[in-house]
Amino acid sequence: MKLRLTVLVTTCLLSIPGFTGSELVTIPEITTEPIVLGQQTLIWLREGDSDTIPKRPFDYPDLTGQANVLDDWHMQSSPDDWDLLVSTAGNFHRFLNAFHRQVYLPANPLVAAGQWGYSTSPPISIQQLENGGRLTFGNMEIRGNPMVVMGPNGIMNSVVNGGYNDGDRAKILSNFGNVLLVRAGNPRNIRDIWDLARPNIRVVTSNPVTEQGSFNNYSSSIFHIAFRQVEAETGNITVAARRAGRLFNRVFNPSQNQARKKWLVGDRIHHRDVPQALANGEADVGPIFYHLARTAMEANPGIFEIVPLGGTQDDPQPLLGNRVATMQAIRIAGGWTLQQESNRDNFFFEITNSAANAALLDQFWVREPVTTGNNQPPLPALL
C-alpha cells in the first residue's frame, strides 16, 4: 500500500506543468494578515516596579485576551495566607501601583516576600465584607476580608455604619475633576459640555447601576457646570435651571428615536470601557476623570485627546460645578495576627501620608487632598 501511494503521488507531481522531477511540492506562503475576532484594540500598561511596562518580558507566558478573562487560571486562596489584602474603588490605580511597589513594599520586606494583593475595580468593598471576603475573576476565587478599604466618602460611611472599621478614616488624595475624552484630532469638533446635546453626538459614560458613584459624579458635573455658566451669564437662576435641565435631558433622556444611539454605558469598568468605546468608533465622547484620561492617552499614544472642562490638558483648573472627588482609606477590624495587623497599619499610615507621597501623586495626575470641598456648591432654591 505504501509503494502504491508513492507511485500515485509521483505520477501526480510529474503531471504538474513546469515540474522537472527535482522539485518538491511546497505549501504556499501566507502573505496576508487575518482579522483577529474579538480582539480589543487598546493595550493597557502591565504593572511593574517602573509602572511603565507596556507588556510582560518575553519569558512571561501571557494568556490575556477578550475570551480569556482568567478563565484558564484556577485557584482558591485561603484567608490565612494573606500578608496584606486591600480593596479599593480603584480609579487611582496608577498612583496605587507606584506607591505599593516603590514605597510600601521596600519598607515592608515581609509583605514583599509573602502574599499580597489589592483589587482596583468598581466599588465592591462592602459586598466583600458582607459575604466573607469572596471575590471572583473568571475561575479564580479569592477569599479573605480586606484589611484596608479605600474609596470615596460614601463607601467610608457604609464601612462605619456596618461596624467593620478599626479606627477612623483618613484622606489619601483628590483628583482634578472631569474632562471630555475624544478621538485624536477631535473629529466631531466637541468643545464643551454643550456639544453633548447635539443630536449626532454619541456619549458614553460609566454604568449608573454598577458604578453609581462615578456616574453621579459625571452626570451631576454636566448639570452643575451648565447651571453655573448660565447663572454667571444671565444672573437668572430660573433660566440657568431651564437650560441646564434641557442639556441634561438631551443627553440622558433622549427622544425615542435617539434613545438607542445617543447615550451608551460600559458593562463593568468605565476606565477601560469608555476609552474602548471611543477607540472602536461606537461613541464620540466620554466624560471621565482627568487622571483616567491621561492614563488612556499614555497607554495608547495617538488615539485620544482631552477636551478640558476648565484649564488646559496640562494644567487642569476645574470649572465651578466640575466635581472634584477625594479618596479615603479606613482600616478593617478582623481576627488578624499581630504581623497582619502591623502590615495593615503600616500600609494605612503610609498611604494616607499625602505630603510624603506628593511627588508620586503629581506624577500620576492627582494631588494632595483638597480642603475646599468638592467644587460643586449646593444648587439654590428657585424663587
C-alpha positions as CSV (number, residue, x, y, z in Angstrom):
1,M,0.0,0.0,0.0
2,K,2.8,2.4,0.8
3,L,4.5,1.7,-2.6
4,R,1.3,2.3,-4.5
5,L,0.7,5.6,-2.7
6,T,4.2,6.7,-3.5
7,V,3.7,5.9,-7.2
8,L,0.5,7.8,-7.3
9,V,2.0,10.9,-5.7
10,T,4.9,10.8,-8.1
11,T,2.7,10.5,-11.1
12,C,0.7,13.5,-9.9
13,L,3.8,15.6,-9.4
14,L,5.1,14.7,-12.9
15,S,1.8,15.8,-14.4
16,I,2.1,19.3,-12.9
17,P,3.1,21.8,-15.6
18,G,6.6,23.1,-15.1
19,F,7.6,20.2,-12.8
20,T,11.1,18.9,-13.8
21,G,11.3,16.0,-11.4
22,S,13.7,17.6,-9.0
23,E,11.3,20.0,-7.2
24,L,9.1,19.2,-4.2
25,V,5.6,20.4,-3.6
26,T,5.5,23.2,-1.0
27,I,2.7,24.9,0.9
28,P,2.1,28.4,-0.4
29,E,3.5,31.3,1.6
30,I,0.8,33.3,3.6
31,T,1.3,37.0,2.8
32,T,-1.9,38.5,4.3
33,E,-2.9,39.2,7.9
34,P,-6.1,37.7,9.3
35,I,-8.8,39.6,11.1
36,V,-8.5,38.8,14.8
37,L,-12.0,38.1,16.1
38,G,-13.0,39.8,19.3
39,Q,-9.6,41.3,19.9
40,Q,-9.6,44.6,21.9
41,T,-8.0,47.5,20.1
42,L,-6.4,49.1,23.2
43,I,-3.5,47.8,25.2
44,W,-3.1,48.8,28.9
45,L,0.1,49.0,30.8
46,R,1.2,45.9,32.7
47,E,2.3,46.9,36.1
48,G,5.8,46.6,37.4
49,D,8.3,48.4,39.5
50,S,8.7,51.1,36.9
51,D,5.0,51.3,36.3
52,T,5.6,51.8,32.6
53,I,6.0,48.3,31.2
54,P,3.8,48.1,28.1
55,K,3.8,44.3,28.2
56,R,5.4,41.4,30.1
57,P,9.0,40.3,29.2
58,F,9.2,37.6,26.5
59,D,9.6,34.9,29.1
60,Y,6.3,35.5,30.8
61,P,3.6,33.4,29.2
62,D,0.6,35.7,28.8
63,L,-2.9,34.3,28.4
64,T,-4.7,37.6,28.3
65,G,-7.4,38.0,25.7
66,Q,-11.0,39.1,25.4
67,A,-12.3,35.5,25.5
68,N,-9.9,34.6,28.4
69,V,-10.6,36.7,31.4
70,L,-8.8,34.5,33.8
71,D,-10.9,31.5,32.7
72,D,-7.7,29.5,32.3
73,W,-6.3,30.2,35.8
74,H,-7.9,28.1,38.5
75,M,-7.2,28.8,42.2
76,Q,-8.7,29.4,45.6
77,S,-6.7,31.2,48.2
78,S,-7.0,30.9,52.0
79,P,-7.8,33.9,54.2
80,D,-5.0,32.9,56.5
81,D,-2.4,33.2,53.7
82,W,-2.6,36.9,53.1
83,D,0.1,39.2,54.4
84,L,-1.8,42.2,53.1
85,L,-5.2,42.4,51.2
86,V,-6.7,45.7,50.2
87,S,-9.9,46.6,48.4
88,T,-10.4,49.9,46.6
89,A,-12.6,51.7,44.2
90,G,-9.6,51.7,42.0
91,N,-9.8,54.5,39.5
92,F,-6.5,55.8,41.0
93,H,-4.7,52.5,40.2
94,R,-1.7,54.1,38.6
95,F,-0.7,56.0,41.7
96,L,-1.6,53.0,43.9
97,N,0.7,50.7,41.9
98,A,3.6,53.1,42.1
99,F,3.0,53.7,45.8
100,H,2.7,50.0,46.6
101,R,5.8,48.9,44.7
102,Q,8.0,51.9,45.2
103,V,7.1,53.0,48.8
104,Y,5.3,50.3,50.7
105,L,6.9,47.0,49.7
106,P,10.5,48.2,50.0
107,A,9.7,49.4,53.6
108,N,7.9,46.1,54.4
109,P,10.1,43.2,53.2
110,L,8.0,40.5,54.9
111,V,5.0,41.5,52.8
112,A,7.2,41.9,49.7
113,A,8.4,38.3,50.1
114,G,4.9,37.0,51.0
115,Q,1.4,37.0,49.6
116,W,-0.2,40.4,49.0
117,G,-3.0,41.7,46.7
118,Y,-5.3,44.6,46.0
119,S,-8.3,44.9,43.8
120,T,-8.9,48.1,41.6
121,S,-12.4,47.7,40.4
122,P,-15.8,49.5,40.7
123,P,-16.8,49.7,44.4
124,I,-17.1,46.1,45.8
125,S,-15.7,46.5,49.3
126,I,-19.0,46.3,51.1
127,Q,-20.1,43.2,49.3
128,Q,-16.7,41.6,50.1
129,L,-17.2,42.4,53.8
130,E,-20.7,41.1,53.8
131,N,-20.0,37.8,52.0
132,G,-17.0,36.7,54.0
133,G,-14.4,38.2,51.7
134,R,-15.1,36.3,48.5
135,L,-14.1,37.8,45.1
136,T,-14.0,36.1,41.7
137,F,-12.2,36.8,38.5
138,G,-13.1,34.2,35.9
139,N,-12.2,30.8,37.5
140,M,-10.1,32.4,40.2
141,E,-11.7,32.8,43.6
142,I,-10.0,35.0,46.2
143,R,-11.1,34.5,49.9
144,G,-10.2,36.9,52.6
145,N,-11.6,40.1,54.1
146,P,-9.7,43.2,53.0
147,M,-7.5,44.6,55.8
148,V,-7.8,48.2,54.3
149,V,-10.7,49.6,52.3
150,M,-10.2,52.7,50.1
151,G,-12.8,54.8,48.2
152,P,-15.0,57.9,48.4
153,N,-16.9,59.1,51.3
154,G,-20.0,57.0,50.7
155,I,-18.0,53.8,51.0
156,M,-16.4,55.0,54.2
157,N,-19.8,55.8,55.6
158,S,-21.0,52.2,54.8
159,V,-17.9,50.7,56.4
160,V,-18.5,52.7,59.6
161,N,-22.3,52.1,59.6
162,G,-21.7,48.4,59.2
163,G,-19.3,48.3,62.2
164,Y,-16.4,46.9,60.1
165,N,-13.9,49.6,60.8
166,D,-11.0,49.7,63.2
167,G,-10.3,53.4,63.8
168,D,-11.1,56.5,61.8
169,R,-10.9,57.1,58.1
170,A,-8.2,59.3,56.6
171,K,-7.8,61.1,53.2
172,I,-5.5,59.9,50.5
173,L,-5.8,62.2,47.5
174,S,-8.1,64.4,45.4
175,N,-8.5,64.4,41.7
176,F,-8.7,67.3,39.2
177,G,-12.3,66.7,38.3
178,N,-13.6,65.6,34.9
179,V,-12.7,66.2,31.2
180,L,-14.2,65.1,27.9
181,L,-12.2,62.3,26.2
182,V,-12.5,62.2,22.4
183,R,-10.6,60.6,19.5
184,A,-7.4,62.3,18.5
185,G,-8.0,65.2,16.2
186,N,-11.4,65.7,17.8
187,P,-13.2,64.7,14.5
188,R,-16.7,65.8,15.9
189,N,-15.4,69.2,16.9
190,I,-16.5,68.9,20.6
191,R,-15.5,72.0,22.5
192,D,-17.5,71.9,25.8
193,I,-20.4,70.2,27.6
194,W,-23.0,72.0,25.4
195,D,-21.9,69.9,22.4
196,L,-23.0,66.8,24.2
197,A,-26.6,67.8,23.4
198,R,-26.0,67.7,19.6
199,P,-28.3,65.0,18.2
200,N,-25.4,63.3,16.2
201,I,-23.1,63.1,19.2
202,R,-22.9,59.7,21.0
203,V,-22.0,60.0,24.7
204,V,-20.5,57.1,26.6
205,T,-20.4,57.1,30.4
206,S,-19.9,54.8,33.3
207,N,-22.8,52.4,34.2
208,P,-25.3,54.0,36.5
209,V,-26.0,50.7,38.2
210,T,-22.6,49.0,38.6
211,E,-20.7,52.3,39.1
212,Q,-23.2,54.6,40.6
213,G,-20.7,56.8,42.3
214,S,-18.7,57.7,39.2
215,F,-21.9,58.1,37.1
216,N,-23.3,60.5,39.6
217,N,-20.1,62.5,39.5
218,Y,-20.1,62.7,35.7
219,S,-23.8,63.4,35.3
220,S,-24.0,65.9,38.1
221,S,-21.0,67.8,36.7
222,I,-22.6,68.2,33.4
223,F,-25.7,69.8,35.0
224,H,-23.8,71.9,37.6
225,I,-21.3,73.3,35.0
226,A,-24.1,74.3,32.7
227,F,-26.1,75.8,35.5
228,R,-23.2,77.9,36.9
229,Q,-22.2,79.1,33.4
230,V,-25.7,80.3,32.6
231,E,-26.2,81.8,36.1
232,A,-23.0,83.8,35.6
233,E,-24.0,85.0,32.2
234,T,-27.6,85.9,33.0
235,G,-27.8,86.3,36.7
236,N,-31.1,84.4,36.5
237,I,-31.3,81.0,38.3
238,T,-34.6,80.1,36.6
239,V,-33.1,80.5,33.2
240,A,-29.9,78.6,34.3
241,A,-32.0,75.7,35.7
242,R,-34.0,75.5,32.5
243,R,-31.0,75.5,30.1
244,A,-29.0,73.1,32.3
245,G,-32.0,70.8,32.5
246,R,-32.5,70.9,28.7
247,L,-28.9,69.9,28.2
248,F,-29.1,67.1,30.8
249,N,-32.3,65.7,29.3
250,R,-30.9,65.7,25.7
251,V,-28.0,63.5,26.9
252,F,-29.6,61.2,29.5
253,N,-33.3,61.3,28.5
254,P,-33.1,61.5,24.7
255,S,-36.2,61.3,22.5
256,Q,-37.4,57.8,21.5
257,N,-35.7,57.8,18.1
258,Q,-32.4,58.8,19.7
259,A,-32.6,56.6,22.7
260,R,-30.6,53.7,21.4
261,K,-27.8,55.7,19.9
262,K,-27.3,58.8,22.0
263,W,-26.2,57.5,25.4
264,L,-24.1,54.4,25.9
265,V,-22.6,52.9,29.0
266,G,-19.9,50.2,29.7
267,D,-20.9,47.0,31.3
268,R,-18.4,46.9,34.2
269,I,-15.2,49.1,34.5
270,H,-15.6,52.5,32.9
271,H,-12.0,53.5,32.9
272,R,-11.5,50.8,30.3
273,D,-15.0,50.7,28.8
274,V,-15.1,54.4,27.9
275,P,-11.8,54.6,26.0
276,Q,-12.6,51.3,24.3
277,A,-15.9,52.6,23.0
278,L,-14.2,55.6,21.6
279,A,-11.4,53.6,20.0
280,N,-14.0,51.2,18.4
281,G,-15.9,54.1,16.9
282,E,-19.0,53.2,19.0
283,A,-19.1,56.6,20.7
284,D,-17.9,60.1,20.1
285,V,-17.1,61.5,23.6
286,G,-16.9,60.3,27.1
287,P,-16.8,62.3,30.4
288,I,-14.1,60.8,32.5
289,F,-11.8,61.7,35.4
290,Y,-8.8,63.8,34.3
291,H,-6.3,61.2,35.6
292,L,-8.1,58.4,33.8
293,A,-8.0,60.3,30.5
294,R,-4.3,60.9,30.9
295,T,-3.8,57.2,31.7
296,A,-5.6,56.2,28.4
297,M,-3.6,58.7,26.4
298,E,-0.3,57.4,27.8
299,A,-1.1,53.7,27.3
300,N,-2.4,54.3,23.8
301,P,-0.5,57.2,22.2
302,G,-2.1,59.0,19.3
303,I,-5.6,57.6,19.8
304,F,-7.2,60.1,22.3
305,E,-7.4,63.8,23.0
306,I,-8.7,65.7,26.0
307,V,-11.2,68.5,25.9
308,P,-10.7,70.3,29.2
309,L,-13.5,71.4,31.5
310,G,-11.5,74.2,33.0
311,G,-7.9,75.0,32.5
312,T,-5.8,73.1,29.9
313,Q,-4.8,69.5,29.3
314,D,-1.5,70.1,31.2
315,D,-2.9,72.5,33.8
316,P,-6.4,71.4,34.8
317,Q,-8.4,74.0,36.7
318,P,-11.9,72.5,37.1
319,L,-14.8,74.8,36.3
320,L,-17.2,75.6,39.1
321,G,-19.6,72.6,39.2
322,N,-17.0,70.2,37.8
323,R,-17.0,67.8,40.8
324,V,-13.7,67.0,42.5
325,A,-13.5,63.6,44.2
326,T,-11.5,62.8,47.3
327,M,-10.4,59.3,48.1
328,Q,-10.1,58.0,51.7
329,A,-8.9,54.9,53.5
330,I,-10.0,53.0,56.6
331,R,-8.7,50.0,58.4
332,I,-10.9,46.9,58.8
333,A,-11.3,45.0,62.1
334,G,-10.7,41.3,62.0
335,G,-9.0,38.3,63.5
336,W,-5.7,39.4,62.3
337,T,-2.4,38.1,63.5
338,L,0.0,40.6,65.1
339,Q,2.0,40.5,61.9
340,Q,-1.0,41.1,59.7
341,E,-2.2,43.9,61.9
342,S,1.3,45.5,61.6
343,N,1.3,45.1,57.8
344,R,-2.2,46.7,57.7
345,D,-1.3,49.6,59.9
346,N,1.9,50.4,58.0
347,F,0.0,50.4,54.7
348,F,-2.7,52.7,56.1
349,F,-0.4,55.3,57.7
350,E,2.0,55.3,54.7
351,I,-0.7,55.8,52.0
352,T,-2.5,58.5,54.0
353,N,0.7,60.5,54.4
354,S,-0.1,62.6,51.3
355,A,2.6,65.1,52.0
356,A,5.3,62.4,51.7
357,N,3.5,61.0,48.6
358,A,3.2,64.4,46.9
359,A,5.6,63.7,44.1
360,L,4.0,60.4,43.2
361,L,0.6,61.9,43.3
362,D,1.7,64.6,40.9
363,Q,3.3,62.1,38.6
364,F,0.0,60.3,38.1
365,W,-2.2,63.3,37.7
366,V,-3.8,63.5,41.1
367,R,-3.0,65.7,44.1
368,E,-3.0,66.0,47.9
369,P,-6.5,66.2,49.4
370,V,-8.2,69.5,48.9
371,T,-9.7,71.3,51.8
372,T,-12.2,73.4,49.8
373,G,-14.9,70.8,49.2
374,N,-15.9,69.1,46.0
375,N,-16.1,72.2,43.8
376,Q,-19.9,71.7,43.4
377,P,-21.7,74.0,45.8
378,P,-25.4,73.2,46.5
379,L,-27.9,74.4,44.0
380,P,-30.0,77.3,45.0
381,A,-33.8,77.2,45.6
382,L,-35.9,78.6,42.8
383,L,-37.8,81.7,43.8
